[in-house]
């Protein structure tokens, strides 16, 4: 597993954990439609992309012609 994949897994997990903790302590109401569901979607995508290597944003950026790796770096 690469650093990039581990970072995605941990970041996604922390986003979903913070939403869950906020919900269960009464600081966020996830039973209502709100922008927090967008945050949950981003966290879930980060988490799953670490395991499956599929990221919707990667696909969009590739179609827009953004290069995958930097050239001439360190």
Backbone as a ProteinNet text record, in pm:
[ID]
protein_1_A
[PRIMARY]
XXXXXXXXXXXXXXXXXXXXXXXXXXXXXXXXXXXXXXXXXXXXXXXXXXXXXXXXXXXXXXXXXXXXXXXXXX
[TERTIARY]
84.6	0	89.8	51.8	132.8	91.6	177.7	148	20.8	5.7	-111.8	-241	-240.5	-360.4	-387.8	-283.5	-301.9	-355.2	-304.2	-352	-500.2	-542.2	-684	-770.1	-725.2	-801.4	-814.7	-703.7	-706	-788.7	-770.9	-846.6	-996.6	-1034.3	-1175.5	-1232.7	-1155.6	-1200.6	-1221	-1126.5	-1138.5	-1256.8	-1282.4	-1397.9	-1526.3	-1540.5	-1662.4	-1672.2	-1558.9	-1559	-1603.5	-1551	-1588.3	-1736.8	-1789.6	-1933	-2015.4	-1972.6	-2044.2	-2042.8	-1926.8	-1916.9	-2002.1	-2000.7	-2083	-2231	-2269.8	-2409.6	-2451.7	-2371.4	-2409.5	-2398.2	-2324.9	-2320	-2420.7	-2498.9	-2603.8	-2558.7	-2438	-2388.1	-2421.7	-2458.5	-2496	-2611.7	-2711.6	-2828.5	-2822.2	-2771.2	-2758.8	-2888.6	-2994.9	-3124.1	-3195.8	-3143.6	-3199	-3110.5	-3172.3	-3095.8	-3013.3	-2882.6	-2796.6	-2666.9	-2580.9	-2452.3	-2358.4	-2389.2	-2305.9	-2307.5	-2413.4	-2417.9	-2315.6	-2286.8	-2181.5	-2045.3	-2024.6	-1901.8	-1889.6	-2000.3	-2000.8	-1967.8	-2018.8	-1992.1	-1842.8	-1782.7	-1639.9	-1557	-1592.1	-1520.3	-1530.7	-1651	-1670	-1591.8	-1587.9	-1511.7	-1361.8	-1311.6	-1170	-1137.6	-1222	-1200.1	-1199.9	-1302.7	-1310	-1202	-1160	-1057.5	-922.6	-899.8	-776.2	-768	-882.8	-886.5	-903.2	-987.1	-1021.9	-939.3	-867.1	-790.5	-880.9	-1012.9	-1104.4	-1143.6	-1115.3	-1150.8	-1217.7	-1343.3	-1412	-1337.4	-1274.4	-1201.4	-1080.8	-1013	-902.5	-949.8	-1064.7	-1119.7	-1150.4	-1211.4	-1246.1	-1120.2	-1020.8	-897.8	-821.8	-819.9	-754	-822.2	-956.3	-1030.7	-1006.4	-973.9	-943.9	-799.7	-720.1	-583.6	-479.2	-515.6	-418.5	-322	-190.7	-93.4	-100.6	-75.4	-83.7	29.1	151.2	268	339.9	403.9	486.8	614.2	665.2	791.3	900.7	1018.7	1133.6	1138.8	1064.7	1065.7	1194.5	1192.5	1311.1	1352.3
-117	0	124.2	223.6	345	450.8	550.4	661.3	732	753	821.9	748.6	616.6	538.7	541.9	533.2	538.4	674.4	782.2	916.9	928.7	876.3	880.7	804.7	687.9	606.6	679	730.3	797.7	926.7	1005.6	1130.4	1102.2	1005.7	970.2	920.9	838.5	786.4	899.8	994.3	1104.8	1195.5	1219	1300.5	1232.7	1103.5	1032.7	1019.8	998.5	990.1	1122	1233.9	1363.8	1393.1	1356.8	1374	1286	1161.8	1070.6	1118.8	1163.3	1214.1	1339.5	1429	1550	1513.6	1415	1372.7	1310.4	1218.6	1146.2	1230.3	1341.2	1431.2	1545.2	1542.9	1642.4	1772.8	1778.2	1902.2	1913.7	1803.5	1804.6	1707.3	1748.1	1663.4	1604.3	1481.9	1418	1352.5	1363.5	1310.2	1410.2	1531.8	1635.3	1651.1	1687.4	1713.4	1840.8	1830.2	1946.4	1926.3	2029.1	2022.4	1924.4	1879.9	1780.6	1648.6	1621	1498.3	1504	1623.9	1639.6	1606.1	1651.3	1619.8	1469.1	1404.1	1258.7	1187.8	1237.8	1180.6	1190.6	1306.5	1325.4	1231.3	1221.2	1131.8	986.2	944.9	806.3	778.4	875.6	857.4	849.2	932.5	925.2	788.3	744	616.8	500.6	493.3	380.8	387.8	508.5	518.1	467.1	473.4	418.9	268	201.6	56.4	11.7	84.5	38.5	103.5	211.5	290.4	363.1	369	442.3	572	683.3	814.9	893.4	933.8	1009.2	1135.4	1205.4	1327.4	1297.2	1185.3	1144.6	1130	1066.2	1044.4	1176.9	1269.4	1399.9	1475.8	1478.2	1552.3	1492.3	1359.3	1294.8	1334.1	1338.1	1376.4	1522.4	1604.5	1745.1	1766.3	1657.8	1666.2	1700.2	1691.5	1719.4	1601.9	1627.9	1517	1445	1313.6	1232.3	1261.4	1275.5	1297.5	1423.4	1487.2	1602.4	1552.4	1631.8	1594.5	1688.1	1631.5	1713.4	1754.4	1683.7	1717.3	1669.9	1667.8	1629.2	1486.5
0	0	0	-77.5	-90.6	11.6	29.2	119.9	75.2	-54.1	-106.5	-68.5	-80.4	-47.5	102.5	184.1	329.4	372.2	311.3	342.5	309.2	194.7	157.8	256.9	297.8	392.5	526.3	578.8	708.1	701.5	596.4	582	572.9	491.8	479.8	610.4	681.5	810.1	910.2	916.2	1011.4	978.3	851	812.2	857.7	829.2	868.4	1020.6	1089.9	1234.9	1297.7	1248	1304.7	1281.5	1165.9	1141.9	1235.3	1251.4	1340.6	1484.4	1531.7	1668.7	1688.1	1590.4	1599.4	1602.1	1523.5	1520.3	1653	1704.2	1825.4	1952.5	1949.1	2063.7	2050.3	1943.5	1925.4	1864	1812.5	1753.1	1604.9	1542.7	1400.7	1382	1307.4	1284.9	1143.9	1135.5	1004.7	958.9	1042.2	998.3	907.4	900.3	813	688.8	578.8	457.5	477.4	463.7	483	404.2	408.2	339.5	406	527.8	593.7	517.9	444.8	364	251.6	200.6	100.1	162.3	285.9	357.4	378.4	413.7	431.8	300.3	189.5	57.6	24	51.4	24.9	112.1	239.1	329.3	286.6	247.3	202.4	74.9	-16.5	-140.2	-112.6	-23.4	13	72	163.1	231.5	133	46.6	-46.9	-153	-193.4	-298.2	-249.6	-118.9	-64.6	-80.1	-78.5	-93.1	-238.1	-315.9	-450.6	-561.1	-528.1	-626.8	-725.8	-701.2	-787.9	-719.4	-785.5	-733.7	-846.2	-828.2	-934.3	-976.9	-880.4	-915.2	-1003.1	-979.6	-1066.3	-1210.5	-1227.7	-1362.2	-1431.1	-1357.8	-1414.9	-1454.8	-1366.2	-1396.2	-1513.8	-1525.6	-1640.2	-1770.2	-1769.8	-1890.8	-1927.6	-1827.6	-1853.7	-1897.7	-1899.5	-1948.6	-1843.8	-1718.8	-1612.8	-1603.2	-1603.9	-1597.5	-1462.9	-1465.4	-1345.1	-1246.9	-1297	-1210.6	-1253.6	-1155.3	-1187.9	-1254.4	-1344.2	-1413.8	-1368.3	-1350.1	-1314.8	-1169.1	-1084.7	-941.6	-875.7	-745	-667.1	-692.4
[MASK]
++++++++++++++++++++++++++++++++++++++++++++++++++++++++++++++++++++++++++

